[in-house]
Amino acid sequence: MDDKTVLGRIHGLVDEEHKLRQQLGRGEINSDEEHARLKELEEALDQCWDLLRRRRAAREVGNDPDAEQAHSTGEVENYLQ
């Protein structure tokens, strides 16, 4: 996955987040549904941003950014613990 693809995925996830909030506002989904999906979106966004940062770091030190793979959601979400 190249940087452009990762950024495209990020933009798609942000768009979906906005749509969820609109659906909640229109009463099309309830807050439990919104919260569950938002949690998934936040985790996916964290994963994408992590991959993008690691690709950029690899490039800066002369390594192949394409060698970087997305880390698992659990690994990304537990970096600070």
C-alpha positions as CSV (number, residue, x, y, z in Angstrom):
1,M,0.0,0.0,0.0
2,D,1.6,3.3,-1.0
3,D,1.2,6.7,0.8
4,K,-1.5,7.8,-1.6
5,T,-3.5,4.7,-1.0
6,V,-3.1,5.0,2.8
7,L,-4.2,8.7,2.6
8,G,-7.2,7.8,0.5
9,R,-8.2,5.2,3.1
10,I,-7.8,7.8,5.9
11,H,-10.1,10.2,4.0
12,G,-12.6,7.5,3.4
13,L,-12.7,6.6,7.1
14,V,-13.1,10.3,8.0
15,D,-16.0,10.6,5.5
16,E,-17.7,7.6,7.0
17,E,-17.3,9.1,10.5
18,H,-19.1,12.2,9.3
19,K,-21.9,10.2,7.7
20,L,-22.3,8.2,11.0
21,R,-22.8,11.4,12.9
22,Q,-25.3,12.6,10.3
23,Q,-27.2,9.3,10.5
24,L,-27.4,9.6,14.3
25,G,-28.7,13.2,14.0
26,R,-31.4,12.1,11.6
27,G,-32.3,9.2,13.9
28,E,-31.3,6.5,11.3
29,I,-29.1,4.8,13.8
30,N,-28.9,4.8,17.6
31,S,-26.0,6.0,19.8
32,D,-24.9,2.4,20.6
33,E,-24.6,1.7,16.9
34,E,-22.8,4.9,16.3
35,H,-20.3,4.3,19.2
36,A,-19.6,0.8,18.1
37,R,-18.8,1.8,14.5
38,L,-16.9,4.9,15.6
39,K,-14.6,2.7,17.8
40,E,-13.9,0.6,14.7
41,L,-13.2,3.7,12.6
42,E,-10.9,5.2,15.2
43,E,-8.9,2.0,15.4
44,A,-8.7,1.8,11.6
45,L,-7.6,5.4,11.5
46,D,-4.9,4.8,14.1
47,Q,-3.7,1.9,12.1
48,C,-3.5,3.9,8.9
49,W,-1.7,6.9,10.5
50,D,0.8,4.5,12.1
51,L,1.5,2.9,8.8
52,L,1.9,6.2,7.1
53,R,4.3,7.5,9.8
54,R,6.4,4.3,9.6
55,R,6.5,4.5,5.7
56,R,7.7,8.1,6.0
57,A,10.3,7.2,8.6
58,A,11.6,4.3,6.5
59,R,11.9,6.7,3.5
60,E,13.8,9.3,5.6
61,V,16.5,6.8,6.6
62,G,16.8,5.3,3.2
63,N,14.8,2.1,3.7
64,D,12.1,0.8,1.4
65,P,8.7,2.2,2.6
66,D,7.0,-0.6,0.8
67,A,8.5,-3.1,3.2
68,E,6.3,-1.6,6.0
69,Q,3.1,-3.4,6.7
70,A,0.2,-2.4,8.8
71,H,0.5,-3.5,12.4
72,S,-2.5,-5.2,14.1
73,T,-5.1,-3.0,15.7
74,G,-4.2,-4.4,19.1
75,E,-0.6,-3.6,18.7
76,V,-1.3,0.0,17.5
77,E,-3.8,0.6,20.2
78,N,-1.5,-0.6,22.9
79,Y,1.6,1.4,22.0
80,L,1.4,3.7,25.0
81,Q,0.5,1.0,27.6
